[in-house]
Amino acid sequence: MLCQFTFKNFKSIKDEMTFDMQATAISEHEDRIIKDRDGELYLPVSAIYGPNGGGKSNVLEALHSLVIKILRPLYATDDSNDRYFQMRRTTIEPFAFGEQEKEKPTEFELFFRTKVAEYRYVLTVKKDIILYESLDRVKFDTGRKSALFERSKDRIELKGTLSRLKISDELSDTLTLLSYLGITHKKNEVVNDVLNWFEYGIEFLNYGNPIQELKVAIATSEDVKKLFLQMIQEMDLDITDFRFEIKENDRVVVYTKHVVCDNEFELNLSEESSGTQKLFGLLPFIADSLVTGKTLVIDELDAKIHPALLRYIIMLFNDMKINQHGAQLIFTSHDLSTMNSDVFRRDEIWFVAKGNQQNSKLYSLVEFKTENNKSVRKDAKFDKQYLEGKYGADPYLRKIIDWGKVNA
């Protein structure tokens, strides 16, 4: 479970920002929150809105870049793991519009939970070079807080349960200590617990490689396939089943089954609508998240999806009878049909807007104050007020072209 993510000096983000999945003490939809074993409350859904070029995607990319920085070295040393080739090599870029910021490091702080503990991971990095790194833990069964390691530019100290592990005297300054421990001490209980969350506890989906997404989909469990088919049928897509074939060069071909007048017909997925094709790249991951309790992060979830289907997907995560394992959905969107108090709590709606220095600012609706320094009412027309620019993240161009002058 993702608890909180704080970052600074990354692409369009100049100042420190915090994206928080902790539920605030507000009265709406109190039955739609995740209650963890220690009584802490977390959000199952968060949506980020804002204009094109405002920096919405950079919020998700900051988190993704941190995960890649940790996992890519592990996959590179595992010959049997083809996920290495899916993970693009990335350099963590600082704020793009400030000369001083270009010389400063990027900072990350991540709080996340596994079944046994909550962890705090901190990483400070300048381009590829690690300047600082630390890992702390709070165990659920004892409530005991402990530091696990701390690394500065010229010193590494393993602490607590990790203190007996051996590390190289010549650790690369571009390799995170967490990655190194995963390569050399993966069987250690704590190291395994932490890295399992990075590898299996959070998933990023951006539709950049739909064929690869389908490859992943065929490896899902029977429970995932069952839920996937149930969602397809509830969406009234007239698809009763599907199957995969792996052709030459590992090319995946998907066939959908239709029943018309008691007769069965099969179509190649490429013959279906683009919306249906996208659902086949999306819904297996939705189902997998709900079955396993994974955090699913999606850029532009609303693209090519009918608003009714978008609402349906959001409500799957909001329904605690369905979402029994603490799954979370985090996404960016332009769709306003779901931006209302029936679908979201105020702390589940986030905005990204750009300042005068082209620096993105991130804030939630629940913390936003009106001109009278009042909070937004829980029964307000969120979509209407957003379109009116009252939340600061204007979804339209601030300057409209004067076509009269253009054609003069």
Salt bridges, closest charged atoms under 4 A:
GLU28 OE2 - ARG346 NE 2.72
ASP36 OD1 - ARG37 NE 3.90
ASP36 OD2 - ARG113 NH1 2.73
ASP38 OD2 - ARG113 NH2 2.77
GLU61 OE2 - LYS11 NZ 2.64
GLU61 OE2 - ARG88 NH2 3.51
GLU99 OE2 - LYS102 NZ 3.65
GLU109 OE2 - ARG120 NE 2.72
GLU118 OE1 - ARG113 NE 2.63
GLU133 OE1 - ARG151 NH1 3.17
ASP136 OD2 - ARG120 NH1 3.09
ASP141 OD2 - LYS139 NZ 3.99
GLU150 OE1 - LYS159 NZ 3.28
GLU157 OE1 - ARG155 NH2 2.73
GLU203 OE1 - LYS294 NZ 3.53
GLU245 OE2 - ARG243 NH1 2.55
GLU245 OE1 - LYS247 NZ 2.57
GLU248 OE2 - ARG251 NH2 3.41
GLU264 OE1 - LYS257 NZ 3.83
GLU266 OE2 - ARG243 NE 2.72
GLU272 OE2 - HIS258 NE2 2.72
ASP288 OD2 - LYS294 NZ 2.75
ASP347 OD2 - ARG345 NH2 2.82
ASP379 OD2 - ARG377 NH2 2.95
GLU388 OE2 - LYS384 NZ 2.60
GLU388 OE1 - LYS390 NZ 3.17
